[in-house]
Each structure stands twice: as C-alpha cells, then as structure tokens.
Amino acid sequence: AQSVAQPEDQVNVAEGNPLTVKCTYSVSGNPYLFWYVQYPNRGLQFLLKYITGDNLVKGSYGFEAEFNKSQTSFHLKKPSALVSDSALYFCAVSSSSGGGADGLTFGKGTHLIIQP
Amino acid sequence: DAGVIQSPRHEVTEMGQEVTLRCKPISGHDYLFWYRQTMMRGLELLIYFNNNVPIDDSGMPEDRFSAKMPNASFSTLKIQPSEPRDSAVYFCASSLQGASEQFFGPGTRLTVL
C-alpha cells in the first residue's frame, strides 16, 4: 500500500522568507509525486508534479519541489513567501506499477501561514 | 473550458434519504475520480473510472455507496440510505492520462442530519 506523510500540521513563515513544506512517501515501484494547494471552500489546484527526469521540479506561482529518492522525500519550496501563499497544501503519490493511473493517495495536508 | 463541474455545491438532507452527487469532467479526459474529504480522515479516493469503466472501487465505504459513469461527460455518486457520518466534502476530478495531473471540481459539501 502506498502512503504519504506530511509531518507538520502547520508551517509559519514571515513574508519574504523562504518556505519549505515537507513530504515523505512510501510506494511500490517508481513514484509519481504531486503537490496541490487548497484555498478555503475551494477545490484542489495542481501546483507541480514529478514523474521522471530532473529531481528539481518547477511549478506554478514560483513553487518548486525536490525529489530525493534515497530519502523518499518530495519537499515543496519557495524562495520568497507571499501572504497570498497562505493555504492548505497537499502532497500526493501514485505508482508507476499502475502506469500512474491509480487514484492519488494524499497526505493529511499542511497549513501554510505567511505572516506579513 | 469550464473545468470540472459538480452539482449541487451544497446538499443538506436527513438521515435515510437518498443523495445523488453529479460530476461533469473536462472534455477529452479519460479518467474520472471521486474523493471524499473529512477533517478526521483527510482526502480519500473512493472510486475511479477509465473510459467510463470502473477500475478500482476499493475505497467505497460500503454498499450504501454506488457510482456510475454512463458516458464520457457525466458521472454520479449515490448514497442510499445516507447517514450522518457521510457528511463530508465530495470532490470529483478528471485527468487526461494516468500519470498526468488531476483537475478537481469545486466539491459538494454534504450534510446529513
């Protein structure tokens, strides 16, 4: 069975500072990794994904994530946080064993709070 | 494209009643997923379809839940009879291919009294 861990329920960062939201995963086969963001009373919005290739993936709104196979991690990062980045962030995984066609397994989410 | 469309956005019903949630995926997408979000359990995959065929329904909680996809542009999730513990936000998502990103609808907030 595949699983995702987001060890922090909440991350607080001052505006302008770099941010990191942590994610580790467990999956059979090669992982397909995703980050989504959810604003209050809204659906999830896709930020970025890792399928194969370069370990550093760039996505929407200046976010990036680094895939680390040995540490089974896929941490989300941004060099300079904005107040508008405050939201709930989800890491998700599916497996290459199903061609990536399986539904996503999500972490429990991390509340990111950017303080002015 | 209007994105994934879900209806209704909010549903309040009484225990024992039948509830039907509806989803229209993005045109041309081959995969459709139903998820449920609760505070206690987070986001859970309920079922997904490929080319209108159910592939994995292992996440469906019990026989009270059923899902159909009669054509490429429409899917329903039905709960009969509904119970208070079914209260949650139900999301529909679609994707073009198996490994591609999923696009989520706005969700249906279900409250069962």
Interface residues (C-beta under 8 A of the other chain):
Chain A: Y32 F34 Y36 R42 G43 L44 Q45 F46 K49 I51 F90 S94 S96 G98 G99 G100 A101 D102 G103 L104 T105 F106 G107 K108 G109
Chain B: V4 Y31 F33 Y35 G42 L43 E44 L45 Y48 N50 I55 D56 G59 F91 A93 Q97 G98 A99 S100 E101 Q102 F103 F104 G105 P106 G107
